[in-house]
Amino acid sequence: MANDAINEAEQTICCALCCVNCSTLMTCGCSGKVGCCCLDIEFCCKPGAPLLSCCCIGPTLGGCKGCTSQLQACCVVVNAAFPCNNEVPAALAVGGLMVYPQCGCCVQQREIMDR
């Protein structure tokens, strides 16, 4: 899900359990992407986002990567991946307090990516 409309590094993680997280992102919009094996389906209604093949909806083929999901509604983002990946790292957090992979409050996802 690397070329999508959501900058994962800018997300502030609110809640996370293993490979699923809920974050805030200070850019408003509506977008989503769901992928399983080699097929991704995405939609986007955000200014400045990459253009998709059919207006704001588009299927794409990519490398096999498991199952991924990403949804943004206003400033709330929900990510999931199996197995975990760089865009959805394994984490454990509740109410903005993270205990894994590091301890902290309102941790930005860029701080735990690539671990």
Phi and psi restraints in degrees (value plus and minus 20) as a CYANA .aco file:
   2 ALA   PHI     -92.5   -52.5
   2 ALA   PSI     -56.5   -16.5
   3 ASN   PHI    -118.8   -78.8
   3 ASN   PSI      39.2    79.2
   4 ASP   PHI    -134.8   -94.8
   4 ASP   PSI    -196.3  -156.3
   5 ALA   PHI    -106.7   -66.7
   5 ALA   PSI     -20.5    19.5
   6 ILE   PHI    -134.7   -94.7
   6 ILE   PSI     107.3   147.3
   7 ASN   PHI    -109.1   -69.1
   7 ASN   PSI      79.7   119.7
   8 GLU   PHI     -81.1   -41.1
   8 GLU   PSI     -51.3   -11.3
   9 ALA   PHI     -84.9   -44.9
   9 ALA   PSI     -43.4    -3.4
  10 GLU   PHI    -110.4   -70.4
  10 GLU   PSI     -24.5    15.5
  11 GLN   PHI     -94.9   -54.9
  11 GLN   PSI     122.5   162.5
  12 THR   PHI    -125.5   -85.5
  12 THR   PSI      98.0   138.0
  13 ILE   PHI     -96.8   -56.8
  13 ILE   PSI     106.8   146.8
  14 CYS   PHI    -118.5   -78.5
  14 CYS   PSI     -68.9   -28.9
  15 CYS   PHI    -158.5  -118.5
  15 CYS   PSI     122.7   162.7
  16 ALA   PHI    -173.6  -133.6
  16 ALA   PSI     121.8   161.8
  17 LEU   PHI    -161.4  -121.4
  17 LEU   PSI      86.5   126.5
  18 CYS   PHI      37.8    77.8
  18 CYS   PSI    -131.2   -91.2
  19 CYS   PHI    -123.4   -83.4
  19 CYS   PSI       4.9    44.9
  20 VAL   PHI    -149.6  -109.6
  20 VAL   PSI     113.4   153.4
  21 ASN   PHI    -163.6  -123.6
  21 ASN   PSI     136.4   176.4
  22 CYS   PHI    -141.7  -101.7
  22 CYS   PSI     108.2   148.2
  23 SER   PHI    -154.9  -114.9
  23 SER   PSI     149.4   189.4
  24 THR   PHI    -132.3   -92.3
  24 THR   PSI     128.1   168.1
  25 LEU   PHI    -159.0  -119.0
  25 LEU   PSI     106.7   146.7
  26 MET   PHI    -101.1   -61.1
  26 MET   PSI       9.8    49.8
  27 THR   PHI    -144.3  -104.3
  27 THR   PSI     107.1   147.1
  28 CYS   PHI    -104.4   -64.4
  28 CYS   PSI     131.8   171.8
  29 GLY   PHI     140.4   180.4
  29 GLY   PSI    -195.3  -155.3
  30 CYS   PHI    -159.8  -119.8
  30 CYS   PSI      99.9   139.9
  31 SER   PHI    -175.3  -135.3
  31 SER   PSI     142.0   182.0
  32 GLY   PHI    -183.6  -143.6
  32 GLY   PSI     138.0   178.0
  33 LYS   PHI    -172.9  -132.9
  33 LYS   PSI     111.2   151.2
  34 VAL   PHI    -148.0  -108.0
  34 VAL   PSI     111.9   151.9
  35 GLY   PHI    -158.6  -118.6
  35 GLY   PSI     123.3   163.3
  36 CYS   PHI    -162.3  -122.3
  36 CYS   PSI     107.0   147.0
  37 CYS   PHI      37.5    77.5
  37 CYS   PSI    -129.3   -89.3
  38 CYS   PHI    -127.7   -87.7
  38 CYS   PSI     -21.8    18.2
  39 LEU   PHI    -131.2   -91.2
  39 LEU   PSI     109.9   149.9
  40 ASP   PHI    -138.5   -98.5
  40 ASP   PSI     119.7   159.7
  41 ILE   PHI    -140.4  -100.4
  41 ILE   PSI     110.2   150.2
  42 GLU   PHI    -159.5  -119.5
  42 GLU   PSI     136.8   176.8
  43 PHE   PHI    -158.7  -118.7
  43 PHE   PSI     135.4   175.4
  44 CYS   PHI    -177.5  -137.5
  44 CYS   PSI     109.9   149.9
  45 CYS   PHI    -149.8  -109.8
  45 CYS   PSI      41.8    81.8
  46 LYS   PHI    -149.6  -109.6
  46 LYS   PSI     116.8   156.8
  47 PRO   PHI     -86.9   -46.9
  47 PRO   PSI     117.7   157.7
  48 GLY   PHI      62.5   102.5
  48 GLY   PSI     -17.8    22.2
  49 ALA   PHI    -100.0   -60.0
  49 ALA   PSI     137.0   177.0
  50 PRO   PHI     -80.0   -40.0
  50 PRO   PSI     123.3   163.3
  51 LEU   PHI     -92.6   -52.6
  51 LEU   PSI     123.1   163.1
  52 LEU   PHI    -124.1   -84.1
  52 LEU   PSI     149.1   189.1
  53 SER   PHI     -85.7   -45.7
  53 SER   PSI     -51.0   -11.0
  54 CYS   PHI    -149.3  -109.3
  54 CYS   PSI      61.8   101.8
  55 CYS   PHI      39.3    79.3
  55 CYS   PSI    -125.2   -85.2
  56 CYS   PHI    -131.4   -91.4
  56 CYS   PSI      -6.2    33.8
  57 ILE   PHI    -150.3  -110.3
  57 ILE   PSI     121.5   161.5
  58 GLY   PHI    -183.8  -143.8
  58 GLY   PSI     113.6   153.6
  59 PRO   PHI    -109.5   -69.5
  59 PRO   PSI     126.5   166.5
  60 THR   PHI    -159.3  -119.3
  60 THR   PSI     133.1   173.1
  61 LEU   PHI    -127.8   -87.8
  61 LEU   PSI     117.1   157.1
  62 GLY   PHI    -163.0  -123.0
  62 GLY   PSI    -190.7  -150.7
  63 GLY   PHI     -90.6   -50.6
  63 GLY   PSI     131.3   171.3
  64 CYS   PHI     -84.9   -44.9
  64 CYS   PSI     107.2   147.2
  65 LYS   PHI    -163.1  -123.1
  65 LYS   PSI      -5.9    34.1
  66 GLY   PHI      68.7   108.7
  66 GLY   PSI    -170.5  -130.5
  67 CYS   PHI    -136.1   -96.1
  67 CYS   PSI     112.8   152.8
  68 THR   PHI    -155.7  -115.7
  68 THR   PSI     134.0   174.0
  69 SER   PHI    -170.8  -130.8
  69 SER   PSI     122.5   162.5
  70 GLN   PHI    -171.7  -131.7
  70 GLN   PSI     111.0   151.0
  71 LEU   PHI    -160.5  -120.5
  71 LEU   PSI     111.0   151.0
  72 GLN   PHI    -140.7  -100.7
  72 GLN   PSI     108.8   148.8
  73 ALA   PHI    -150.5  -110.5
  73 ALA   PSI      94.8   134.8
  74 CYS   PHI      37.5    77.5
  74 CYS   PSI    -136.4   -96.4
  75 CYS   PHI    -130.3   -90.3
  75 CYS   PSI      -2.9    37.1
  76 VAL   PHI    -127.7   -87.7
  76 VAL   PSI     112.0   152.0
  77 VAL   PHI    -144.8  -104.8
  77 VAL   PSI     114.3   154.3
  78 VAL   PHI    -140.0  -100.0
  78 VAL   PSI     106.6   146.6
  79 ASN   PHI    -141.9  -101.9
  79 ASN   PSI     125.8   165.8
  80 ALA   PHI    -169.4  -129.4
  80 ALA   PSI     126.8   166.8
  81 ALA   PHI    -175.2  -135.2
  81 ALA   PSI     122.8   162.8
  82 PHE   PHI    -158.9  -118.9
  82 PHE   PSI      93.3   133.3
  83 PRO   PHI     -95.5   -55.5
  83 PRO   PSI     148.9   188.9
  84 CYS   PHI     -77.7   -37.7
  84 CYS   PSI     131.7   171.7
  85 ASN   PHI    -161.8  -121.8
  85 ASN   PSI    -190.9  -150.9
  86 ASN   PHI     -84.6   -44.6
  86 ASN   PSI     -54.6   -14.6
  87 GLU   PHI    -100.0   -60.0
  87 GLU   PSI     -42.6    -2.6
  88 VAL   PHI    -153.5  -113.5
  88 VAL   PSI      57.9    97.9
  89 PRO   PHI     -93.7   -53.7
  89 PRO   PSI     134.6   174.6
  90 ALA   PHI     -84.2   -44.2
  90 ALA   PSI     111.8   151.8
  91 ALA   PHI    -175.1  -135.1
  91 ALA   PSI     141.7   181.7
  92 LEU   PHI    -157.8  -117.8
  92 LEU   PSI      95.9   135.9
  93 ALA   PHI    -171.3  -131.3
  93 ALA   PSI     127.9   167.9
  94 VAL   PHI    -160.2  -120.2
  94 VAL   PSI     109.9   149.9
  95 GLY   PHI      37.9    77.9
  95 GLY   PSI      13.2    53.2
  96 GLY   PHI      65.4   105.4
  96 GLY   PSI     -25.7    14.3
  97 LEU   PHI    -119.3   -79.3
  97 LEU   PSI      94.8   134.8
  98 MET   PHI    -117.2   -77.2
  98 MET   PSI     117.5   157.5
  99 VAL   PHI    -137.3   -97.3
  99 VAL   PSI     -36.8     3.2
 100 TYR   PHI    -165.0  -125.0
 100 TYR   PSI     116.5   156.5
 101 PRO   PHI    -105.0   -65.0
 101 PRO   PSI     -21.4    18.6
 102 GLN   PHI    -165.9  -125.9
 102 GLN   PSI     141.0   181.0
 103 CYS   PHI    -112.9   -72.9
 103 CYS   PSI     119.9   159.9
 104 GLY   PHI     151.8   191.8
 104 GLY   PSI     151.3   191.3
 105 CYS   PHI    -136.0   -96.0
 105 CYS   PSI     111.5   151.5
 106 CYS   PHI      33.9    73.9
 106 CYS   PSI      31.6    71.6
 107 VAL   PHI     -94.7   -54.7
 107 VAL   PSI     112.4   152.4
 108 GLN   PHI     -99.8   -59.8
 108 GLN   PSI     125.4   165.4
 109 GLN   PHI     -82.0   -42.0
 109 GLN   PSI     -48.8    -8.8
 110 ARG   PHI     -78.0   -38.0
 110 ARG   PSI     -46.7    -6.7
 111 GLU   PHI     -93.8   -53.8
 111 GLU   PSI     -39.4     0.6
 112 ILE   PHI    -136.7   -96.7
 112 ILE   PSI     -19.0    21.0
 113 MET   PHI     -90.9   -50.9
 113 MET   PSI     136.2   176.2
 114 ASP   PHI      41.7    81.7
 114 ASP   PSI      14.3    54.3
